[in-house]
Amino acid sequence: MIPVVSHQRPHLQRVETCMHPGNCETESINSPVTASKSKFTLAMALSATLAWLCSIAVVSSCAAQDGTSGLRCSSHTELLERLKQVAVECVDAPPSGWSGQQTAALLLSMKNLTDTLQRQQLRGCHGNGPGKCPNAEVPDNGGLACVTVANKRYCKPLCNHGHDFGFMRRGRLFDECSEQTRYQWNSQYVGGNTLAVCHESAFQVSGTSSAYFPKDEDCLAVKSSSQLTNGVMEAFAAELKNQGIEGEPQFACLVCG
């Protein structure tokens, strides 16, 4: 259940926050409390909701080693779907009269939540290459599509709309890490695991058209859709094949910076 903040003392207001998607209202039972107390209560309720979402996101990873977790994972999926709906429908809930302290407290909760989910998202692509290959760094304002073929790891950098690569990549669709590269990324950035940097730019000319996410679909928007993600990965697999890299792609993943 989504966290609820209730005050049931005599002559006080009882506040329920987003108990049902699309119903973001406060309910008066007896005489109303002051506006500032109501705003603070709502802020604390939303902050608690975000903290709870963080815990749900962590435990809903559906670890493969737990063969009995099917029911639990299904339940967590339903909860996450409901929470996403609540987040969309309650986006205008915070009143404009919040104090700076209340706003900062909610922003801190959101930042902690975002950091936790980002770390979890990145782990989905870690450790899937040849044993000695380091994890490639995911560019900010973009993402990485990665697959393993014939014990070689290939990663393709992509930039969000409004960003472009720091170097020309039209003839360099992806980078490789394998025994042949001494288990290092054959990147344009020497001596590290950076494959590309996505700089803010009004023009996207450094890469091929497939190296950019669409205007209204940045990396996270694409990753949130299995259909869009499959489209990106299928295009990547076709590019590998066109470069003479034969074999069944394994451990495919898309991660966002």
Backbone hydrogen bonds, N-H to C=O, Kabsch-Sander energy under -0.5 kcal/mol:
donor,donor_aa,acceptor,acceptor_aa,energy
6,S,4,V,-0.6
12,L,9,R,-1.5
14,R,27,E,-0.6
15,V,13,Q,-0.5
18,C,16,E,-0.6
20,H,23,N,-0.5
23,N,20,H,-2.3
25,E,23,N,-1.2
27,E,14,R,-0.7
30,N,12,L,-0.6
38,S,34,T,-1.9
39,K,35,A,-2.4
40,F,36,S,-2.2
41,T,37,K,-2.4
42,L,38,S,-2.4
43,A,39,K,-2.4
44,M,40,F,-2.4
45,A,41,T,-2.2
46,L,42,L,-2.5
47,S,43,A,-2.4
48,A,44,M,-2.3
49,T,45,A,-2.2
50,L,46,L,-2.2
51,A,47,S,-2.2
52,W,48,A,-2.4
53,L,49,T,-2.5
54,C,50,L,-2.0
55,S,51,A,-1.8
56,I,52,W,-2.5
57,A,53,L,-2.7
58,V,54,C,-1.9
59,V,55,S,-2.2
60,S,56,I,-1.4
61,S,58,V,-0.8
62,C,59,V,-0.5
66,D,63,A,-1.4
67,G,65,Q,-1.1
69,S,66,D,-1.6
73,C,69,S,-2.9
74,S,70,G,-2.2
75,S,71,L,-2.3
76,H,72,R,-2.4
77,T,73,C,-2.3
78,E,74,S,-2.0
79,L,75,S,-2.1
80,L,76,H,-2.6
81,E,77,T,-2.4
82,R,78,E,-2.1
83,L,79,L,-2.5
84,K,80,L,-2.5
85,Q,81,E,-1.7
86,V,82,R,-2.5
87,A,83,L,-2.7
88,V,84,K,-1.8
89,E,85,Q,-2.5
90,C,86,V,-2.2
91,V,88,V,-1.0
93,A,90,C,-1.9
98,W,95,P,-1.3
103,T,99,S,-2.3
104,A,100,G,-2.4
105,A,101,Q,-2.2
106,L,102,Q,-1.9
107,L,103,T,-2.5
108,L,104,A,-2.4
109,S,105,A,-1.8
110,M,106,L,-2.3
111,K,107,L,-2.5
112,N,108,L,-2.5
113,L,109,S,-2.1
114,T,110,M,-2.7
115,D,111,K,-2.7
116,T,112,N,-2.0
117,L,113,L,-2.5
118,Q,114,T,-2.4
119,R,115,D,-2.1
120,Q,116,T,-1.9
121,Q,117,L,-2.5
122,L,118,Q,-2.3
123,R,119,R,-1.6
124,G,120,Q,-0.6
124,G,121,Q,-0.9
125,C,122,L,-1.9
126,H,123,R,-1.2
128,N,125,C,-0.6
133,C,130,P,-2.4
137,E,193,N,-2.6
142,G,139,P,-0.9
143,G,158,L,-2.6
144,L,255,V,-2.3
145,A,156,K,-2.3
146,C,144,L,-0.5
146,C,253,C,-2.6
147,V,154,Y,-2.4
148,T,250,Q,-2.9
149,V,152,K,-2.7
152,K,149,V,-1.0
153,R,177,C,-2.6
154,Y,147,V,-3.1
155,C,175,D,-2.1
156,K,145,A,-3.3
158,L,143,G,-2.5
159,C,211,A,-2.2
160,N,141,N,-2.8
161,H,214,P,-0.6
163,H,160,N,-1.3
164,D,199,H,-3.1
166,G,197,V,-1.1
169,R,206,S,-4.0
170,R,206,S,-0.6
172,R,169,R,-1.4
175,D,155,C,-2.6
177,C,153,R,-2.2
181,T,178,S,-0.6
182,R,179,E,-1.6
183,Y,178,S,-3.3
184,Q,181,T,-0.7
186,N,176,E,-2.0
187,S,185,W,-2.3
189,Y,194,T,-0.6
190,V,188,Q,-0.9
192,G,189,Y,-0.8
195,L,137,E,-0.6
195,L,193,N,-0.5
198,C,140,D,-0.5
199,H,164,D,-3.2
199,H,197,V,-0.8
201,S,162,G,-2.8
205,V,203,F,-0.6
211,A,208,T,-2.1
212,Y,209,S,-1.1
213,F,159,C,-2.6
217,E,214,P,-1.3
222,V,218,D,-2.5
223,K,219,C,-2.8
224,S,220,L,-1.9
225,S,222,V,-1.5
226,S,224,S,-0.5
229,T,222,V,-0.6
229,T,225,S,-2.6
230,N,226,S,-2.5
231,G,227,Q,-1.7
232,V,228,L,-1.9
233,M,229,T,-2.5
234,E,230,N,-2.6
235,A,231,G,-1.9
236,F,232,V,-2.0
237,A,233,M,-2.4
238,A,234,E,-2.0
239,E,235,A,-1.9
240,L,236,F,-2.3
241,K,237,A,-2.1
242,N,238,A,-2.2
243,Q,239,E,-1.1
243,Q,240,L,-0.5
244,G,241,K,-1.8
245,I,240,L,-2.4
246,E,244,G,-0.9
250,Q,148,T,-2.6
253,C,146,C,-2.1
255,V,144,L,-2.3
257,G,139,P,-0.6
257,G,142,G,-2.7
